[in-house]
Amino acid sequence: MHDLLSFVVAGFALAGSPGPNTLSLAATGAAFGARRGLRYLAGLGVGMIAVMLIAGSGVMGVVLAIPGAAPVIAGLAAAYFLYLAYRIATAPPLAESEGKRRPPAFLAGVFQSLVNPKAYAAMAALFSGFVLVADSLGLDMAIKLAVVTGIITTVNVAWLLAGAGLTRLFREPATNRAINIAFAVALLVSVALAVLV
């Protein structure tokens, strides 16, 4: 195994840094609580496995080479992120939201990962920038998938719990609303930065 430690460090840096998935998870935790965000967390994980397979196999490059595909994909992604930011910003305080508003669902998490520009950039960098098994492409890909899935799961649980912890600290509705709006704005900024960088 070559470069495993460097791969793990890079994986934590790329997957753990603020971005659309991690910020939406923290916002979900803040708006709905950790327990109610577990389905969304699972959906993000499944979506990221798909992103890893797409980025690692080069399928995304083929799709984006289709004339007119890039603007359509970008438009769908932008619309979804605006919708998600709106849902986060307008979520009622956690104490009031039990049973009133539904948190993002499993399929929303899958879709979130599939339209996340940072996810593709991070996975392309990880899968093309490191060789863990030099003489077996299949084994190299399988090990990368397993390691990154473990990293993403750890990071996502931490972000969900961090968001839920913020809400527990600020039970006052006005403060809770400010936290939700801050997360919604941070989500939109992270998407814009991922697209621009």
N, C-alpha and C positions, 0 to 999 in steps of 0.2 A: 504494500500500500504506500503510494507516494503522496506526499502533500496532504495527508488526512488532517493534521492539526491546523494547517493553514486554511484548508477547506472549511473546517468547523468554525474557526474564528471568522472567516469571511461570511459564512452562512448566518451566524448570529448577528454580525454587523448589518448585513443586507436585510435579513428578515425581521430583525428586531427594531430597526430604526423607524421613526414615525413615517407612516405612509397610509394610503387609503384603507387597507385591510386592518392594520393595527389601530389606527385612530377610530375606525368605525366600530371595532370591537370594544375599545375603551368607552366610546360614546354609548354603545348598547348597554354595557355594564352600568354606566352612570344613569342612563335613562330608564332601564328596565330591571337592573339587578343581574348578578352573575348567573344565577340559576336559570333565569328566563332567557339568557343569551347563549346557552349551551348548544341549542340547535343551530343557531347562526354560526357559532364557532365551528361546529362539525361541518357545516356547508362550506365555510371558507377553506377548511382543510382539504375536503374532497376537490373543491375547485382548484386549489393550489397543486394538487397531484396532477390534475389535467393540464395546468399551466406548465408544470415541469416536463410532462411528456411532450407537449406542444413545442416548448422552447428547446428541449434537448434533442428533438428529432428534426427540427428545422421547418415544421409545418407552418408556423406563423409567417416565415419569410415567403412561402409559396402563396398563402392567402393574401398577404399585403401586396404581392406582385400583380394581383388581379386589378385591372383598371377600375377605379371608382370604389374599391373596397375600403380603403383606408378612411376616407371621409365618413362613410356610413358607419363603420365600426367606432370611430371617434365620436360621432353624433350620438349613437346609442349609449356609449359609455358616459358621455357628459350628461345626458338626460337622466341616466340612472343615478349618477353621483349627486345631481341636484335634488332628485327625489329623496334619496337617502339622507342627505343633509337636512332637508325640510322635515322629514320624520323625526330625526334626532333633535332638531332645534325646537320642535313643537310638542315633544313628548311631555306629558305631565310629570310632576315630581314622583319619585319612586313610590312613596307612601300612598299616593293617590292613583297610581297607574295599575295596581293589581287588578286584573280582569277588565280594565277599561280599554287599554290600547294593547295591541299585539306587538311583540318585539319582532325584529326581522326574522324570517323563517329560514329553514335549511336551504331551500332553493335560492333564496336571496343571497345567502353566503356563497353558494356555488357561482351564481351569476356575478357577484361582486369580484371574486377572484378572476373570473374569465375576462372581465373588462378592465382590470386594474393594470395600467401601463407600467407602474413600478414593479409589479410581479414579473412581467415578461423581461424587463431589463435586468432585474436581479437574477432570475433563473438563467437567462442567457449568459450572464457574466459567470455565474457559478459553474454551469455545465460546460461552457467552452473554455474557461480559464484554468481548469484544474484537471489533472489526470490522476485518478486514484489507482487504477489497474491498467498498466500500460499495454498488456498483451491481450486484453479481452474487452471489447467495446460494450458487449451486453452486461458483463459483470460490473464494469465501471459505471454504467448507467444505473444498474440496480442498486449498487451501494450508495451512489449519490442520491437516488430517490429515497432510500431508507433513512439516510443521515439527515437530509433536508426536511423530510417529513417529521422526524423527531424534533428537529430545531424549531420548525414552524409551530408544532403543537405546543412546545414549551413556551415559546414567545407569545403565542396567541392567548394561552391561559393566563399568563402574567398580565397582558394588556387588559383582558376582560376583568380580572380581579382588581387591577389598579383603578379602572373606571368605576367599578362597583364600590370600591373603598372611598373614592371621592364623594359619591353620593351619600354614603353613610356618615361622612364627616359633616356634610352640609344638608341637613334635613329641611332647612328653611326653603319654602317654595321659590322665593326670588333668587336666592343663591343657586339653587338647583337649576333654575331656568338659565341663569348666566353660564353655568357649567355646560349645559346642553348646547347653548348657542356657541360657546367657545369651541366645543368639540366639532360642531357642524362647520364652523368657519375653518378650523384647522384641517378638517377633512377636505374641503374644497381647495384650500391652499396647497395641501400635499399632492392632490391630483394635478393642479396646475404646475407645480414644481417638477413632478415626475414627467409631465409632457414636455416641458421646456428644457429639461436637462438632458 
